Amino acid sequence: MSEQSSRPRDSDRSTRVHLSLFDRFKFTIIFSLVFLVLIWSAMASDPLLSLKDSAVAEFNQRWWLISLALIEIARQIHFLFAENASSYHGLWQRYFSFVDRTIHKISDWNRYRLSRAIKALLFLVLLSVVLGAIYKETPIKALFLAPQALWSALPMLGQLAFAVVFIVIQFFAMFWFLSRGGIDTYFPDDIRTRFTDVWGQDHVLNRIRENLMFLESPEAIEEHGGYVPGGILLWGPPGTGKTLMAESMAGETGKPFVFVDPGAFNNMFFGVGVLKVKSLFRKLRKLALRYGGVVVFFDEADSLGNRGISTSSNRHSEESVFGSACHGGNYLSNAAVNLLFQEKFVAGTAMGGGGGGGMGTLQALLTELSGLKKPRGFFNRIVRRTLGMRPKNPPKYRILVVMATNLPEALDEALLRPGRIDRIYRVGYPSKAGRIRTYQGYLDKVSHSLTDSEIDKLATITPYATGATIKDTINEALIMAIRNGRTAITWTDVIKAKQLKDLGPAEDVEYIERERHAVAVHEACHGTMAYLVRHHMAIDLATIEKGSDYLGMVASIPPDDQFTRWRTEYEADILVSLASLAGERLFFDGDNSSGVSGDLESATTVASFMEGHWGMGSTVSSHASNRRNEIGAPGGGKPKDEGVRDLRMALADRIEENLANLLEKAEQILRENREKVLALAHALEIHKTISGEDVVAVMQGGVGPLVDGRPYLDENNRQAIERYHEAALKAHKGHEKPDISIPRF
């Protein structure tokens, strides 16, 4: 993506950000009003006192108030210089950076509470001064006399009315407090994130720039009869950068950013969620008017739920059945699509909605998002209508609604209609180029010694890495480097961090020798078969170190970004899965362990989809469609349950036949490559964990990062490995220790 300029951060500016007119004069106006109240109080107590004399007397008596006003004027003059003179601003910036660092030594919570206490104290001081002038008492005493004077001045009916109002206020206060929380507001320049901080999702960012362009210059489309798109849905796997994108939108536009917590609308009392929605959009309208626009972000939007029925979009349902390679629903009419998914929709109707969609919350959100142009404000709606005047139309609120979710099918269909959510972008796993850019971005933040070729290789061996996982991997590598007394990350640190994140920490246990050999042979069969037949995948690592839920593992990764899969590739996957069963029976005289259960499950699952869904078996019809529509079962006159059972049995027979043929083929391949299997098993027993390059080195007799494969080409070494296997086999049968040790060379 071509480099585009971003809105500068505070640290990039040479002058201070210009204050708004309100922020520049608000304190001066407050001091002026307080001074006028004091003058009025003096004139009211002495009618003979003139305005000039009263002002002079108050000026001499309240000199501290004038001092505060002069200090505020000096502060605003300082701001004016800082906004226009870069040298002056730079001088004060260096001073205030020291002050800011000193203040921030206090914890965030203590600074927040201290700020609240100081503001409350200043308010009480000003109030006591004004009341003291009115009651002719000291400020402290006047502060305590004010409630008593107010109460005694009220007539009886006023007191009763106040009591009624107080009860009402109690209810309002209770709901008001319940409706707080879950919504955080960040003002311009609070957010430092820019589009340049979002890596690996350039295609999505390019489209989002259009939305921001219309938010900044709405007349570019409104003058031609269009409208500004006001809603964006970002959906995709976790960790791909959806929240970071929304944050960068606010950073680029310089608009306030309102973050809505996923559980903000979940409440135990009816109506509180509706109040939260109303309060949220009231705040958004005020911010939009003051700053010219606002960005609101709903994180985990699927928590909003639905209105009690399954209203997930047909396009998501079709994708889940037809797959993402070729959208089968495009070939069908709308009537055929509705018929195809009728059973799913009827089943979903009884499930009911969840999340925050209940008790009117979702309906209130839909109403606010619909853009109904109703007049707002008490004077505009009530007073003008009472006087026979037409209420003024509301202004155009520039509110950009951004939602993020991992489950777009859980969102209500009415929420996704144009006018509410106008654009839907999938934020998927970054491509290889995106992963390279993301790795470079996070590596630039630390000290490292990785070359460009190593970063390219790292991006290749992490095909489904998201921005979050890449950040976590680099951070884990940094921790490993610091643990070893270094501050710079090396290639070894990154690889170990990747293995730790992929496999978890290995358990500190030791196999007995015959079991260690059996696990090594099991994994060597997987590794040898993967090297020989599975060319669409590259071996990442092989290990026999015990983890939390495995005894050993051979992990493979796709070397390229590929979006379609073929029958030969799936057959190769099944051969790799069945290699463990075929190998254990081959090398242990027909015996096999329970450790092949997971391999058989994965092989059966792939074979089932090949035979019944993907048209890669002996039949063409889809088993899923036949089962859903109750057709295709043999024996047309049989009852429904028997027909379905026969249909499943017919499918199971075809799957079993396919698996049996592939198992026989796997055994033949392993028998022809017996020496390679035992060589790889030996390398695993010696080193426990090796990389994919080491596996290739053993297969080809080359040199890998950890394993030297050249000794495995020597015939004497091969015979020594074979003798050790025979001893381990004998020990396996007799449940004893092998009579010879593993050879080392």
N, C-alpha and C positions, 0 to 999 in steps of 0.2 A: 504494500500500500504506500502511495506517495506520502511523504511527510507533509502534514498540514499544521499550520500554526494553531496553538491553543491559547485560550485566555490566560494571561499571566497570573502567577501566584503573587501573594503579598511580598514574598522574598525576591521576586523578579522585578518589582516596581522600584523606580527611582524616587517616587514621591508617595505621599500618603494618599489613601483612598478618600475621595471627596465625601464629606458628610452630607446627608440630606438636610433640607431646610428645617424639618421638625427637630432633628437631633442637634442642629446648631443653636437653636433658640429656646429649647424647652426649659432649661434651667434658668435662663435669664427671665423668661416669662413668669416662672414660679416665684422667683425672688421679687419681681416687680409687683405681682399680685399680693404677696405677703406684706410688702411695704405699704401698698395702698390700703389694705385692711387695717393696718396699724394707724395710718393717718385718719381713716374714717372713724375708728374707735376713739381717738383723741378728740376729734371734732364733735362726736356725739356726746361725750362726757362734759365738754365745755363749749356751749353754743357760741360764746364770744370769740372763740379761737378761730383765726382765719386759716385758709388752706395753706398759705405760705408759712405762717408761724407754726402750724401743726407739722408741716413737712420738715422745717428746720429743727423743731424740737425732737421729732422722731429720728432725724438724721444724727443729731448729737447723742441721743440716748441709745439708739440701736446701731451704733457704729459697726458692730460685728457683722450685722446683716449686709451693710454696704460693702464691707470687706469681702464677704463671700461673693457678692455680685461682681466686684472688681476682679476677684480671682477667676471667676467663670469667664469674664470678658477676656482676661489675659489668656486663659486656656483656649478660647476660640481663636484669638489672634495667633497663638502658637500653631493651632491646627491649620489656619489659612497659610502661614508660611510653609508648613510642612507639606501642604497640598500643592504648592506651586514652586518651591525651591528645593531641588534635589540635594544640594550640599547641606542645607539646614536639616532636611529630613534624615540624611545619612548620619549626621552627628548625633541627633537625638535617638536614632534607631540603635546605635551602639550602646548608648546609655540605658535605654529602656530594655534592651536585650539582657543586660546584667540584672536590672531590677526584676524582669520577668523570670529569669532563672532563680533568683532568690525567693520570689514569692512561690514559685512552683515546687520549692522544696517541701512546702506544706502539702499534705495529701489532698486529693481532689475533693473528698467529702468534707474535710475541715474547711477548705477554702470556700466551698459552696455555702455551708452553714454560717461561716463568719460573714460572708457577703450579705446573706439574708438578715443577720442580726444587725449589721451596720446600717443597712437601708431602713429597717424598722425603727432603729434608734433615731436616725435623722428625721424620720417622719414624726415621731413622737415629740422630738425637740421643737420642730417648727409648729406643730399643733399646740403645744403647751405655751409657746411664746404668744401665739395669736389669742388663745383663750385668756392668758394672763393680762393682755392688753384690754380685752373685753370686760373681764370681771374685776380689774384693778387689784389683782392678787399676784402672788408669786407664780411663776409658770408651773411649778410642781403642784401647788394647791389648786390652781385653776383646772389642771388636768383631771383632778378627782371631783371637782365641783360640777363639771360639765354634765355627766349623766344624771345627777340629782336635779339639776336645773331643768334639763330636758324633760324628765319625768313629771316634775311638779307643774310644768307649763301645759301639759296635755290635759284636756278635759276628760271626764269619765268615759264618754263614748269613744274618744280617741284611744284611751287605754284599752278598752275592750277590742276595738278594731286592731290595735297593735298586737293584742294577744292572739287574735285569729290569724293575723298575718304571720305572726311568729310560728304558729303551728304549721302553716303552709310552708313557711321558709324551712322548717325542719325537714319536711318531705323533700323539698327541692334540694336542700343541702345534702340529704342522704343519697339521692340519685346522682347529684353532681359529683360527690366524692366517689361513688361507685363507678361513674363514667370516666374517671381520670385514669391515666396510665396506659401504656401500650402504644403511645404516639409520641414520637420525638421529633423536634423541629431543629433543623440546622440552617443557620442564616448564611447569606452570601459570604464567601471567603472563610467560613468555618470548614469547608470541604476543600481539600487540596488535591483530590483525585482528578485526573484529566484523562482524555482518551488515550494519550500516550502511555498511560499506566496500565491499559488493558491490552494484553498480548494474546495473539493466536485466534482472534475472532474478528478479523478485519472485515469480512464480508457482512457481518451483522452491524458493525460500527458504521460502515458506509451508508447503510439504509437508515440508521438512527439519525445520522447527520441531517437527513431530509426533514425529519420531525422537528429537530431543533431549529433548523433554518426557518420553518414556518412558524415556530413558537416565537422566534426573535423578530421575524418580518411577516406577520400574518397577512398584510395587505398584498403580498406577492401572489397569493392564491385567492383571497377574498374579492379582490377587484375584478377577477375573471369569473366570478360566480361560484367558486368552490368554498370549501370550509377547511379549517385547520384540523388535521387528525389529532385527536385528543387522548388516544389510548393505545398503549403498547403492551403486548403479552410476550414475555420472554420465557420459553420453556425448554427444558432439556435436562440432562443428567446433573446430579449434584456436583458442585465444585467447578463448573465450567465458566463461572464469572458473571452470572446474571446480576447478583447484587452489586458487584463492582461496576458493571455497566451503568446501572441506575444511578449509582453514586457519581460516576464520571459525567453523566448528563447534567446533574446539578452543578458540578464543578465547571463544566464548559460554559453553561449559560449564565452563571452568576446569579441564579435564582435560588430562593429558599428550597430546602430539601426536607420533606416530611416523611419520616419512616414510620410505617404502620406495622406493629408487631403481629406475628401470625395469630396469637391468642387474644388480640385486643378486643374482639367482639364476642368472645365467649364469656357469658355471665350466667349466674344462677337465677337472677331475677328477670321477669318478663319486662321488656321495654328498655332495659339499660343499654342493650346493643344498639337499639334505634337511636337513643340519645347520643351515643358515641358517634354514630354515623353523622347525625345532624351537627354535632359539635365539631367534628373533623372538617366537614365541608364549609361550615361557617368560618373556621380558621383559614381554610384554603382560599376562600373568596377574599378575605381581608388581606392575606399575603399577596394574592394575585394583583389586587388593586394597588397595593403599596409598592411592590417591586416589579410590576409589569408581567408577572408570571410566577408559577410555582410548579415544582415537580413533586408528586406524591408517589411513594413506592409501597406497594403491598407485597411483603415477602411471604412466601409459601401461600399463595392465593388459594390453593385448593382447600385450605382450612375454612374458607367461606362456605363450602358445601353446596348443596342444592336445595330445592324446595320440596323434597320428599319423593321424587321420582327420578329414575335414571334417564337423564337428558343429555348424556354424552354424545358428542358429535359423531355423525356417521363416518366422517373421514378418519377419526381416530379408531373407530371400531373396525373399519375396513382395513386399516393399516395393520391392526393387531392380528387379523386373520390372513390377509393376502400377502403380508410381508412388505418390506420397504424396497425390495429390488424392483418389482414390477407391480404397480398398483392395480390389482385385478378389478377393483370396483369401477374403474374408468370405462370398462367394456360393457357395463350393465346400465339399464335404464333405472330411473329413480324408483319405479314400482318394484323392479327386481331386487334392488338394494334393500328396500323396506321389507320385502318378503324374507330376504336372507337373514336379516337381523331382528325379525319380529320376535323370535323366541328369546333372544337376549334382552330386548327391551321389556317384554312381559315379565321375565324373571327379575329384572332390576326394579320393576315397579313396586314390588313387595318389600324391597330392602329399606326404603326410606332414606331421607337425606341426613347428612351429618354435619359436623363442624359448626361454623357460625351461621349457617343458613336458616336456622330455626328462629321462631319467635319474631319474625318480621325484620330481622337484621339485613338479610340479603335483599329483601324487597326494598328496604330503605336505601340501600346502596345502589340498587338498580335505578331507583327514582332520581337520586342525586346525579348519577352518571348520564341519565337520559338527556340532560341539557334543557329541561323545561324552563322557559324564559318567563318565570313569574316575577311580578314586582316584589321588591324586598325593602325592608325598613318600615318601622311603625308610622312615621310621618308620611312616607310615600304611599303606604297601603291604606291607612285608616284616615288620617287627617285630610289628605287630598280628596279621597273619595267622599268624605263627609261634606266637604265644601263644594262637591259637585265637579271636582277636577279629575281628569284622567291620570291615573298613576303613571309615573315615568317607567319606561322599560329599563331593566337592569343593564349594567355595562357588560361587555364581553370579557368574561373571566378566562384568562389564559392559564388553564390548569392541565398539565400533562400527567396523565395517570399511567403509571408503569406497574405491571404485575409480573411476578416471577413464580413459577411452579415447576415441580417435577412430574406432576400428574395432570396434564391439560384435560384429559377425559373426565376428571372429577369436577370441572367447572360447569356451572349452569350455562345452558345454551344461550339464554337471554343475556348473560353477561358478556358473551363473545360476539354479539351482533355488532355490525358497523354502527358507529355513532357512540358506542361505549368503548369497545376495544376495536380500533380500526385496523391495526396491524399486528400480526402474529409472527414472531421470529423464533426459529429453533436455534438455540445456543448449544450446539453439539460438541463432541470431542474435537479438539483442535487437530488440524492436519499436521503432517510432519514439519512443514515450514513454520506453522504456528507453534509447534512444540519447541523447535529450535529457537525461535524468538523468545519464547517464555523462559526457556533454560538460560539463554543469554541475559535476559532481564534480571532474573534472580541471582545469577552468578556474578553479575556486575555489582551487586550489593555487598558481596563478600570477597575475600582474597582467595584466589584459586590458581591452579596451574593447568587447567584443562585447555587443550587445543581445540581449534574449530572442528577438526576431524573427529575428536572424541565427543564433542557436543553433538555433532551430527549422528554419531553412532548411538549416543545416549537417547536421542530422540527416536531413533529407529527401534531400539529395544524396549521402548515404553509406548506402545501404540495407542493405548487408551488412557494416557495420562492427562489429567485436567490441570488447570492452573493451580488448584488447591493441592493436588498430589505432588506436582512439581515443586511447589514452594516447600512442602513438608519434606520431600526427599532432600532438597538442598540443605534445609535446616538440620536434618538428621545427619547429613554428611559433615556439616560444620561441627556438630556436637561430637562426632567421632574423632575429627581432627583435633579438637581441643582436648578430648580425653587422652589423646596420644601425645600431648605436649606441643601441638602445632597450631598455627592460626590460619594456614592456607589449606584449602581443600584440594585433594588429589583425586585422580581417577579411581584409585582403590577405595577411597572413602565413599565416593558416589555409588560404586557398585555394591559395596557392603550395605550402604543405606537402602538401596533398592531391594536387595535380598531380604533385609530385615523387614521392610514394609510389605513385601510380597508374601513372605513365608512366616513372619513373626519370629520371635526369638526361639532358637532351638533349645529343647529340654536337655538338661545336663545329665544324660543317662548313657550307659554303655550297653550295647548288645552283647549277648554271649556269641562266641565265634561262629557257631553254625547258623544262628539267626541273622547275624550280620552278613554272612555270605548269601543267605537266601534273599534278604532284602536287596543286596547289591545285584544279584542275578535278576531279580524282578525288575528293578529300575534299569538295568543294562538292556533288558529285552525291549523295554519302552524306548530307550535312547537309540539303540541300534535300528529298530524298526522306523523310528521317526527320521533318522538320518537317511535310510535307504528309500523310503516310499513317500514321505510327506515333504514334498518340495515347496508347497505353498506356505510352510511355516519353518521358522529357524529355531533351533534349540537355544534357549536362553541360559538355563542352568540345570544341573542334575545333582541331587543330594540324597544321602542316606541318613542324614541327621534327623532324629525324631523331633517332630513338632507337636503342637497341641492336638491335632487331629489327623496326623499322617505319620507313616514310618519312613517314607522316602518320597521323592518327587522328581519328575522330569518336566520342566516347564518350557513351553514353546511360545513364540510370538510371531505375528505376521511381519515379514520384512518390508512390506509395502502397504499403503492404504488401499484396501480392496473392499468393494461393496457388494460383490456377487460371489456366490459359492457354487461349485460344480460337483456332479456326481462322483467323479474320480477323486476329488478332494475329500468328500465325505467318506468314501470307501477307505482312503488312506487314514483318516481319523479313526475309523473303526478298527483297521489293522493295528494301529498303535495301541488302542485300548485293549484289543484281544491278545496283544503280544505277551502280556503278563501271564494270562492263563495258558497260552500255548507254550511259552517258555518254561514255566514252572513244571508243566507236565513233561516237557522234553528233557529238562536238565535234572529232574528229580524222579525219574522212572514212573511217570503217570500220576504222581502225587501233586496236589496244589493246595495253597493256603487260602484262608478266608480273606486275605488282603486283596483279592481280585474282585471283590463285590462292587466297589465303586467303579472299577473299569467296566464291568459287565453292565452296570446301570447306564453309564454314559453311552456305551456301544449300542445297547438296546434302544435307548431314546433316539439316537441319530438314525438307526435303522428303521424305527417306527415312523419317523417323519419322512424319511426317504420313500418308504413304501406307501404310506397313507396320505401324504400331503404334497410332496414335492415332485411327484411324477418320476421318481428315480428307481422304481421297482418294476415288478412284472405286470402291474395294472396301471391304468390311466386315471380311473375315477378317484375322487377325493373321499377318503374315509370320513373326514370331518363333516362334509356335506351329506354323505349317505346316512351317517348317524343322526345328524340334526333333522333330516327330513324323513327318516325311517324308510329309506328305499335301498334297493340293491341287496337286501338280505336274501339268501337262498331259501327256497321253500315258501312260496308265496302264501300257502294256506296255513302256515304256522301262526300261533299267537305272537303278539308283539314282543314279549320278553324273549321267547325262543328265537325269533328272527334276529334280534339284536345280538343274542349270544352267539348264534351261528356266524353272524357278520364279524364279530370280534375274533372268533376262533379261526375263521378264514384268514384274517389279517395276521393273527399271531403265527399261523403256520407259515405264511410267506416270510415273515420277519425271521422266524427260527431257521428257515431254509437258507436265507441270505447270510445270517450270522454263522451258520455251520460251514458254509462254503468259504467265507472269509477267515474263519478260524483255521480251517485246513490250509489255506494259502499262507496264513501267518506262520504256522508251524513249519511249512516247507521253507519259507524265507529264513527263519531262524536256524533251521538245520543246516542250510547252505552257508550260513555266516556264524557258525558256532564259535570260531576263534575270536571274531570281533566281539561277540557278547561276553565271553569270558575275560577278554582284555579290558573291556569297559568296566566290568564288575570288579576286576582287580584294581583299576584306577580309583573307583569309588570307595573300595575298602581302605585304600591307602590314604586318600585325601579327603574322603567324606563328602565334600562339596566341591564341584568343579563347574566351570563355565561351559557355554556352548562351544566356544573355540577349543576348549580342551577335549570335548567329545569328538570334534572333527579331527583333532590331532591324533587321538587314539585310533580312529577309523582309518586315517590316511597315513599314519606313521610319521606325522610332522611334529612340530614343537608348538605347544600352546602356552598361555600365560602361566599356568601352574603345572601342567603335565607334559612330560617329554614322551611322545608317542613312538619314537624310533626303537626303543627296546622291544616293543611288542611285535616288531617285524622279525626278530631273531627267533629261530626255530627252537633253540634250547629254552628260551624264556617261555615260549608257548607251551612246551611240554611240561615245564615246571608249574605253570598255571593250571594245566589240565590235571596234573597229579594232585594239586591242592584241592581242586574241585572234587575229585574222586574221594579224597579224604573227608571233605566236608559232607559229601553225599552219604558216606558210610556213617559219619557221626550223626547225621540227620536221622537216619533209619534207626540207629541204636540209642538216640538221645544221649550222646556223650560228646566229649571234646575231640576235635580233630587231632590225629596223631602227628601231624606235621604243621609247622607254622606257615603263614602266608609268605610267599617269596617276595623279596625286595630287590630291585635292580634299578 
